[in-house]
Amino acid sequence: MALSRRTLLGLAAAVPASAALAACGGSSGPGTSGGATYWYLNGQPQESVRSGAVKAFNKAHPDDQIEDTTFQNDAYKTKIKTAIGAGKAPTIIWGWGGGTLRAYAEAGQVEDLTSWFGEHADLKKSLFPSSFGAATVDGKIYAMPCETVQPIILYYNRKVFDQVGAKPPESWDDIMALVPKFNKKGIAPFALGGQSRWTNMMWLEFLFDRIGGSEVFQAAIEGEKNAWSHPDAIKALTKLQELVKAGGFVKGFSSITADSNADQALLYTGRAAMMLHGAWSYGIQQADGGDFVSSGSLGYMTFPPVEGGKGDLSDTVGNPAQYLSISSKASAEEKKVAKEYFAKGVLQEEEVKQWIGNGSVPIKLGTEKLLAASDNADFLQFTYDIASKAKVFVQSWDQALSPTAAETLLDNIVKLFQLSISPKQFASNLNAVTNA
């Protein structure tokens, strides 16, 4: 079973930190003497990997125990925000970094780990450099990157390309030229689960980067005035709408959901030629697509360049890692245990092997031999190379932005794809919620 984006981004929906503390139910508060508490998501196969890492640490550290509690996505969203806001957070806080971590850091709710990483330089050097961006707020590190990397990838159906006599796109112009070729054969150029909103977002993430470089979105994150109105941003928004107008996406994409995997099915059944989606898509197509993956029919590549664009082709977007923070309200003993877990319990050899066995790429450098020995060696190595070599790994926008700005972003992306607002209107609406 592959890790889905819904699993990985369960915290995307904002829950006010002021919500009633009663929502915490009977779960433990900030820890017990001689140990630490740790909350994280349940659901297989990832729950077994997380719990296995805790069990291994507890066995090796009988005097420094970690008490772990698991939650379903929706329950966790409520409980963690409520607990942190009330000063009752677990010692170790599991999350996705970005805008939510920034809010915690600015409120003084999580530990500054910058000096700790300075003391553990070898540990820091053992992780993908790109994983630290979403753990960093104003130059300081507030979270330990962990688990796996999930870049966004351009998938294509090799059989469909052979039928039409076409080659995979090497540029944006190639993409636009392929659209009429596939439509003429009754094949949708691109599958898209547009009702899910974040699926549309991936297109803008790459277009912004390929046209203007990573600085364009970075300016928006940092609240620069009128950042969304940058000429390169308007160009990216315009090119996206040109693709929509040309019939680039499957008809009725606005009513297709990603959670149902209907967009995936369009690709592996040959009703769509291409699809922009996360690394987790590979496992879904492998599980649901019959012999589509095993027969070599699934092709994959990184997003192509846009003519005249400033973006580095090594740049990627998606989920650079998952993240562990330490509650600033935890006791000195609890913080000590948490840091010991970060140093000697996270991404140890057995955990790394389990993530790879689940079809995922851990954010640990030097795993090439393990990846090469896996059943999905080619794809995992491809994913590893993207993530480990990325000069910039932009976090999914709805996680990088504040929860309020993220909701405005997703609403306006839908309108942009439906052609009900112009690029300038989109930019104006986003400037209103991100300008400092």
C-alpha positions as a printed Julia matrix, in Angstrom:
436×3 Matrix{Float64}:
   0.0    0.0     0.0
   1.38   3.43   -0.95
   1.37   6.47    1.27
  -1.3    8.81   -0.04
  -1.17  12.58    0.06
  -4.24  12.54    2.28
  -2.21  10.56    4.83
   0.82  12.79    4.43
  -1.03  16.07    4.55
  -3.73  15.36    7.09
  -2.96  18.62    8.88
  -3.76  20.8     5.89
  -7.12  21.85    7.3
  -6.65  24.46   10.0
  -8.21  24.01   13.4
  -8.19  27.0    15.77
  -5.76  26.52   18.63
  -8.4   28.05   20.89
 -10.79  25.12   20.35
 -12.1   23.52   23.53
  -9.46  21.58   25.41
 -12.08  18.92   25.97
 -11.35  17.81   22.4
  -8.17  16.21   23.74
 -10.24  13.45   25.28
  -8.35  11.03   27.48
  -4.98  11.21   25.73
  -1.88  11.91   27.75
  -0.6   15.43   28.29
   3.03  16.58   28.3
   4.65  13.35   29.42
   5.67  11.39   32.47
   8.83  11.45   34.55
  11.72   9.58   32.99
  10.19   9.62   29.54
   8.5   11.56   26.78
   5.2   11.47   24.92
   4.84  11.28   21.14
   1.69  11.64   19.04
   1.5   10.61   15.41
  -0.91   9.32   12.76
  -2.13   5.74   12.59
  -3.0    3.77    9.45
  -0.93   1.13    7.71
   1.74   0.65    6.48
   3.26   3.81    7.97
   1.97   3.25   11.53
   3.97   0.03   11.85
   7.14   1.8    10.79
   6.63   4.63   13.29
   5.69   2.37   16.17
   8.55   0.02   15.32
  11.05   2.87   15.62
   9.66   3.79   19.06
   9.75   0.16   20.26
  13.35  -0.23   19.11
  14.36   2.97   20.91
  12.57   1.99   24.12
  14.24  -1.42   24.1
  17.67   0.18   23.74
  16.95   2.93   26.3
  15.21   1.34   29.3
  15.59   4.51   31.37
  14.4    6.9    28.63
  11.04   5.6    27.5
   8.75   7.16   24.89
   5.0    6.75   25.31
   3.4    6.9    21.86
  -0.25   7.56   21.04
  -1.73   7.28   17.55
  -4.66   9.18   16.05
  -6.7    9.17   12.88
  -6.16  12.17   10.61
  -9.18  14.25   11.56
  -8.84  13.56   15.27
  -5.15  14.44   15.17
  -5.79  17.76   13.46
  -8.04  18.82   16.3
  -6.12  17.32   19.18
  -2.63  18.53   18.31
  -3.64  22.14   17.66
  -5.82  22.22   20.76
  -3.11  20.68   22.93
  -0.37  22.99   21.69
  -2.55  26.07   22.13
  -3.34  25.04   25.71
   0.27  24.23   26.65
  -0.58  20.52   26.9
   1.26  19.27   23.84
   3.05  15.92   23.72
   6.83  16.14   24.05
   7.33  15.19   20.39
   5.01  16.81   17.84
   4.64  15.11   14.44
   3.77  17.3    11.44
   4.73  18.76    8.07
   6.65  21.91    8.88
   5.99  24.97    6.75
   3.29  27.47    7.63
   1.98  25.54   10.62
   5.47  25.17   12.11
   6.06  28.89   11.57
   2.94  29.66   13.6
   4.17  27.39   16.42
   7.67  28.9    16.34
   6.47  32.48   16.34
   4.25  31.71   19.34
   7.18  30.16   21.22
   5.47  26.76   21.35
   8.31  24.63   19.92
  12.02  24.33   20.74
  14.7   26.04   18.69
  16.91  23.11   17.57
  19.52  25.15   15.68
  22.31  24.77   18.23
  21.44  21.09   18.75
  21.91  20.43   15.04
  25.18  22.36   15.27
  26.3   19.85   17.89
  25.07  16.95   15.74
  26.5   18.03   12.4
  27.01  14.45   11.19
  23.33  13.7    11.75
  22.32  16.78    9.79
  24.69  15.85    6.97
  23.12  12.37    6.76
  19.72  13.77    5.68
  18.62  15.27    2.37
  19.68  18.94    2.46
  16.37  19.82    0.8
  14.45  18.47    3.8
  15.49  21.33    6.06
  13.69  24.14    4.22
  10.27  23.38    5.71
  11.88  22.86    9.15
  13.42  26.32    9.16
  11.79  29.58   10.28
  13.72  32.85    9.88
  17.02  30.98    9.66
  16.45  28.81   12.72
  15.65  25.07   12.72
  12.54  24.12   14.71
  12.0   20.52   13.59
  13.82  17.3    12.85
  13.16  16.14    9.26
  12.12  12.48    9.21
  10.47   9.66    7.25
  10.09   9.97    3.48
  10.22  12.32    0.53
   7.34  12.75   -1.94
   8.2   14.93   -4.96
   5.63  15.66   -7.65
   6.27  13.72  -10.86
   4.99  13.84  -14.44
   3.68  10.36  -15.29
   2.74   9.13  -18.76
   1.25   6.05  -20.4
   3.85   4.62  -22.78
   1.25   2.53  -24.66
  -0.87   5.59  -25.43
   2.16   7.53  -26.63
   3.08   4.63  -28.93
  -0.49   4.49  -30.28
  -0.39   8.17  -31.21
   3.22   8.04  -32.39
   4.34  10.71  -29.93
   7.33  11.22  -27.65
   7.27  12.4   -24.01
   7.42  16.22  -23.75
  10.8   17.87  -23.34
   9.43  21.41  -22.99
   6.23  23.34  -22.3
   5.86  23.89  -26.05
   5.93  20.11  -26.47
   3.12  19.77  -23.92
   0.97  22.27  -25.79
   1.71  20.52  -29.11
   0.69  17.13  -27.69
  -2.75  18.37  -26.55
  -4.43  18.4   -29.99
  -2.75  15.11  -30.96
  -4.3   13.23  -28.06
  -7.65  15.0   -28.23
  -7.91  14.06  -31.91
  -7.65  10.38  -30.88
 -10.25  10.77  -28.14
  -7.64  10.54  -25.37
  -7.46  13.18  -22.64
  -3.99  14.77  -22.63
  -3.95  15.0   -18.83
  -5.87  13.25  -16.06
  -6.85  15.58  -13.21
  -8.88  15.12  -10.03
  -9.8   18.79  -10.0
 -12.47  18.6    -7.31
  -9.72  17.93   -4.76
  -8.19  21.39   -5.41
  -4.62  20.56   -4.32
  -4.19  18.48   -7.5
  -4.6   21.67   -9.53
  -2.08  23.43   -7.29
   0.76  21.16   -8.43
   0.59  22.68  -11.91
   1.1   26.2   -10.62
   3.89  25.09   -8.3
   5.93  23.88  -11.26
   5.0   26.67  -13.66
   5.97  29.34  -11.12
   9.32  27.64  -10.59
  10.13  26.85  -14.21
   9.23  30.37  -15.39
  10.38  32.6   -12.55
  12.58  30.41  -10.38
  11.97  29.56   -6.74
  12.25  33.21   -5.7
   8.78  34.07   -7.01
   6.87  31.88   -4.58
   9.41  32.48   -1.81
   8.54  36.18   -1.99
   4.87  35.28   -1.46
   5.7   33.09    1.57
   7.69  35.94    3.07
   4.79  38.33    2.6
   6.42  40.66    0.11
   4.0   43.26   -1.14
   2.28  42.28   -4.41
   4.46  39.13   -4.72
   1.7   37.27   -6.59
   1.58  40.05   -9.2
   5.19  39.52  -10.25
   5.35  39.42  -14.07
   6.6   35.82  -14.0
   3.72  34.83  -11.72
   1.2   36.37  -14.13
   2.94  34.57  -17.01
   2.64  31.23  -15.19
  -1.04  31.8   -14.39
  -1.67  32.76  -18.01
   0.07  29.67  -19.41
  -2.0   27.46  -17.13
  -5.22  28.95  -18.44
  -3.97  28.54  -22.01
  -3.61  24.81  -21.32
  -7.15  24.65  -19.9
  -8.58  26.53  -22.9
  -6.73  24.2   -25.3
  -8.48  21.17  -23.78
  -5.43  19.95  -21.92
  -7.38  18.26  -19.13
  -9.94  15.48  -19.13
 -13.51  16.68  -19.61
 -15.32  17.12  -16.32
 -12.08  17.35  -14.32
 -13.74  19.71  -11.81
 -16.0   16.88  -10.61
 -13.29  14.19  -10.35
 -11.82  13.5    -6.9
  -8.28  12.38   -6.18
  -9.31  10.54   -3.02
 -11.25   8.03   -5.14
  -8.15   7.52   -7.36
 -10.35   8.16  -10.4
  -7.6   10.34  -11.86
  -5.12   7.48  -11.52
  -7.5    5.1   -13.29
  -7.72   7.44  -16.28
  -3.97   7.06  -16.79
  -3.57   3.31  -16.39
  -6.67   2.5   -18.48
  -5.37   4.65  -21.33
  -8.15   7.22  -21.22
  -5.56   9.88  -20.39
  -2.01  10.14  -21.68
  -0.32  11.99  -18.79
  -0.82  13.0   -15.18
   1.02  15.3   -12.76
   0.94  13.67   -9.33
   2.97  12.78   -6.25
   5.49   9.97   -5.86
   2.82   8.04   -3.95
   0.92   7.63   -7.25
   3.35   4.91   -8.33
   2.19   2.55   -5.6
  -1.48   3.27   -6.3
  -1.07   2.43  -10.0
   0.92  -0.66   -9.1
  -1.83  -1.85   -6.74
  -4.86  -0.91   -8.86
  -3.62  -0.95  -12.46
  -3.22  -4.66  -13.11
  -0.02  -5.21  -15.08
   0.28  -1.51  -16.03
   3.41  -0.95  -13.93
   4.93  -4.45  -14.16
   4.65  -4.43  -17.97
   6.7   -1.23  -18.17
   3.8    0.83  -19.5
   4.19   3.55  -16.88
   6.65   6.28  -17.77
   7.78   9.06  -15.44
   9.88  12.2   -15.66
  10.38  15.51  -13.96
   8.48  18.58  -15.13
  10.01  19.98  -18.35
  11.41  23.5   -18.81
   9.46  26.48  -20.08
  11.18  28.35  -22.91
  12.93  31.45  -21.57
  12.24  30.42  -17.99
  14.63  31.15  -15.11
  13.96  28.05  -13.01
  16.6   25.41  -12.4
  15.54  22.04  -13.81
  16.73  20.28  -10.65
  14.14  22.21   -8.6
  11.15  20.2    -7.51
   7.98  20.58   -5.46
   5.97  18.4    -3.09
   6.62  17.04    0.4
  10.34  17.27    1.28
   9.87  15.18    4.46
   7.73  14.87    7.56
   8.82  16.67   10.72
   9.24  16.2    14.47
   9.29  19.17   16.84
   9.74  19.35   20.6
   7.2   21.17   22.75
   8.72  24.17   24.52
   6.47  23.34   27.49
   8.02  19.91   28.01
  10.24  19.35   31.07
  14.03  19.31   30.79
  13.98  15.52   31.18
  11.34  15.06   28.46
  13.31  17.31   26.09
  16.45  15.28   26.79
  14.66  12.02   25.9
  13.19  13.57   22.73
  16.61  14.75   21.55
  18.06  11.32   22.3
  15.32   9.84   20.13
  16.12  12.3    17.33
  19.81  11.32   17.52
  19.52   7.54   17.99
  15.93   6.54   17.2
  14.95   8.29   13.96
  15.77   6.73   10.56
  17.86   3.9    11.95
  18.69   1.03    9.59
  15.57  -1.07   10.23
  13.22   1.9     9.8
  14.94   2.86    6.55
  14.48  -0.69    5.21
  10.79  -0.66    6.13
  10.09   2.61    4.33
  11.81   1.28    1.21
   9.82  -1.94    1.5
   6.66   0.16    1.47
   7.68   1.74   -1.85
   8.9    4.99   -0.33
  12.22   6.85   -0.34
  13.52   7.76    3.14
  15.2   11.16    3.47
  18.47   9.48    4.47
  21.47   9.88    2.19
  23.45   6.82    1.14
  20.58   4.36    0.68
  21.29   3.68   -2.99
  22.21   0.02   -2.46
  19.02  -0.66   -0.52
  16.95   1.11   -3.18
  18.7   -0.85   -5.95
  17.83  -4.14   -4.25
  14.12  -3.32   -3.94
  11.34  -4.51   -6.25
  10.75  -0.93   -7.42
  14.42  -0.05   -7.83
  14.18   2.13  -10.95
  11.37   4.32   -9.65
  12.81   4.64   -6.15
  16.22   5.62   -7.52
  14.53   8.18   -9.77
  12.72   9.64   -6.76
  15.91   9.56   -4.65
  17.85  11.43   -7.36
  15.2   14.12   -7.67
  15.07  14.74   -3.94
  18.77  14.43   -3.13
  19.92  16.59   -6.05
  17.25  19.3    -5.88
  18.79  22.73   -5.44
  15.38  23.87   -4.21
  12.58  21.61   -2.98
   9.48  23.78   -2.64
   7.04  22.51   -0.06
   3.43  22.04   -1.21
   1.97  25.52   -1.19
  -1.0   24.67    1.01
   1.46  23.59    3.71
   4.05  26.31    3.17
   1.5   29.12    3.58
  -0.44  29.96    6.69
  -3.68  27.97    7.05
  -5.81  31.03    6.21
  -3.8   31.91    3.11
  -3.79  28.25    2.03
  -7.59  28.1     2.01
  -7.78  31.25   -0.11
  -5.16  29.79   -2.44
  -7.07  26.54   -2.98
 -10.38  28.32   -3.57
  -8.84  30.64   -6.14
  -6.97  27.86   -7.92
 -10.3   26.16   -8.59
 -11.65  29.41  -10.06
  -8.51  29.84  -12.15
  -8.92  26.34  -13.66
 -12.62  26.99  -14.27
 -11.64  30.22  -16.08
 -13.97  32.21  -13.81
 -11.2   34.58  -12.7
  -8.29  36.1   -14.6
  -4.62  35.75  -13.66
  -4.64  39.34  -12.36
  -7.72  38.67  -10.22
  -6.05  35.54   -8.84
  -2.93  37.53   -7.98
  -4.94  40.29   -6.33
  -6.9   37.83   -4.19
  -3.72  36.09   -3.0
  -1.86  39.35   -2.37
  -4.68  40.3    -0.01
  -3.96  37.35    2.31
  -0.16  37.09    2.08
   1.04  40.71    2.07
   2.84  41.45    5.3
